[in-house]
Each structure stands twice: as structure tokens, then as C-alpha cells.
Amino acid sequence: MKCAGIFNVDHLQQQLAELEARAAAPAFWNDQAKARATIDETNAIRVIVEPFLKLAKQADDLAVLIEMAEGAGGEDLMDSEAYAEQVAKGGH
């Protein structure tokens, strides 16, 4: 997922995967301070990445609902609108 602006979500996801792989190594806890720093960095990246991923999924879900509603002659359009309102309010 590309994101213009100050966040490069693709890069952050790659960095997160690398940190998680490092944390899975058998000798990870041999250096407690380094392990703690790795965990802190992992958590900081998750705080940034997860909302973007959630929003992208919601946008994809909404696009599918709208497409289905248009294909059904608008019968399900109310469901799409209700879902959009729920997402806008921070639900789902």
C-alpha cells in the first residue's frame, strides 16, 4: 500500500516485519536492553501502520458494498450508506 505524504506505509510494514523476525530469534533476549528497544520500536511502528491498514480495509469494503448496490439496482445502497456512516463515526 503506497501512501503519499509523511508516512511510507510500505516501508514501515517492511521494517515491522524485520523487527518481528529479529524478536523471533532464539538469542533475542540475551541483550535485555536491545530487546526492549526492539520491542519499543516495533510498538511505535504498529501505532502508525495499523490505523492505515484498518482504514484501507474499510475503504475496500465500502467500495465492494457500493459496487454491489449499484449492481443490484440500488436496493442495497442504504446498507452502503449506513456502513459509510458507521466508518465515519469510527465504528467497524
N, C-alpha and C positions, 0 to 999 in steps of 0.2 A: 504494500500500500504506500503510494507516494503522497507526501503531504508538503505542500509548499509552505514557506514561512520559516519560523524559527525551529520547528521540530522536524527532524528527518526520521519518521517512524520506522522505515525500513532499516536504517542504520541502528536505531535503538533496539529493534527486535533482534538484530544480529548480535549486538553487544549483550543483550539479555541472555540469548542462547549460549554465548561464550561464557558468561559468568555462571550460568546454571551448570554448564559442563564442568567448569572449574570446581564448583561446590560439590559435584558428584564424585570427584576424585578421592581415592582412598586416603590420601595424605592431607586432605583439605584442612582438617582440624589440628594438624601438627603445629601450625603457627596460628595461635588463637587471635592475635591482633590482625593478621592478614585475613583470616577467615571472617572476622567481624566486619572488616572494611568491605570485603567482597559482598557479604550479605546486605550491608547498608547500601552499597551501590546498586545491587540487584533490586532492592525495595524501592529506591529512588527512581529507577528507570520504570519499574512496574507502575508507579503512581502516574507517570506520564503516558505510558503506552496503553494501558488498559482502558481508559476512557475513550481514546481514539478508536480502538478496536471495537468497543461496545457501540459507539456511535456509527461506525461503518457498517456493522451488522444490522443495526436498526434501520439505517438508510436502505440497505439491500432488501430487508424485509418489507419496508414500506413500498419500495419500487415494485416488488413482486405483487403485493396486495393491489396496488394501483393498476398494474397490468392485468391482473385477474379481474378486477372490477370493470375495466374497460372492455375486456373480452366477454364479460357476462352482461353487457348492455347496461352497466351502471348499477346493477342490483346490489352488488357488494360494496359500492362506493362509500356507503355510510360506515361500514366496518373499517375501511381505509382511513376515513376522516377521523373516526374515533381513535384508531391506533396512532395517527399523527398527533392528535391532541394529547394522548397519553405520553408519547415520547417527548413532546414539547414540555410537559409538566415534570419530566424526569422519571416517569414510570417506565415499566417494562424492563 
